[in-house]
């Protein structure tokens, strides 16, 4: 067999310069695959892409644009002293309460235990790792709010703190400062007004919805001073709300037993169901602060938001239902006692 002829000359040079069509297709395919691999390596994970998309959508809304472009602050510098200050105040409150309870003979131990548990819930909410993680996970932030609204506030009131705290104060301070405040008719009138059921309900419900408006909610997360105001509002209005249905000895609740049941279900549980359900079933990210903070925990922002809504809805409602059930039991007990008194008078 002979060897194929060897081409030479200008035509051979031109043929060598023009690549074979099949070879050119292979080279093109290899380049496309390489570019695809590079794009996949450069592409951020799904949660981050969804978060960036949420930021772009928020920037088209004039109210949210300044907040969405603000840097995420993982550690509020102004909050560094909060755990220390709150811890000191909590220890002082516990010592004063225990001193006053010891001075009162026959003070129920269960009230002391509930008050101390309320202080523990307060510390867990505002001076524990929950407070730091709440800046990055909406669900943990909701745990923080539920601890303030439906755990710490009712436990503190069930501890009937007025008398033990007053008795535990030094005599001079009790006579000058506390005595002057107690004798102030304007202050007493303000307290009675705030504990009026409709006023307490309005402050609680309006604050609950207002602080969950996206612009205000994100502003609280980005600015430490606003965040402190938010938590103070939640705690104070929760204390007013629960004082309507809990007898904060020596004061009485401002609603009778029968009226406490619809108050707890309509003002408390229903609002948790509405707002919590909205957050739990929404496909839209409402709070752009969390758009880029949840990926480190293996959650995308919308899933984290849904989890937070479920926490507000289910555990929150369970506490309100338990309180309503206990109020129903107290109502039946009071009706039975009233019936016995009527029967004894007729004899």
Secondary structure, 3 states (H helix, E strand, C coil): CCCCCCCCCHHHHHHHHCCCHHHHHHHHHHHHHHHHHHHHHHCCCHHHHHHHHHHHHHHCCHHHHHHHCCCCCCCCHHHCCHHHHHHHHHHHHHHHHHHHHHHCCCCCHHHHHHHHHHHHHHHHHHCCHHHHHCCCCHHHHHHHHHHHHHHHHHHHHHCCHHHHHHHHCCHHHHHHHHHHHHHCHHHHHHHHHHCCHHHHHHHHHHHHHHCCCHHHHHHHHHCHHHHHHHHHHHHHHHHHHHHCCCCCCCCCCCCCHHHHHHHHHHHHHHHHHHHHHHHHHCCCCCCHHHHHCCHHHCCCHHHHHHHHHHHHHHHHHHHHHHHHHHHHHHHHHHHHHHHHHHHHHHC
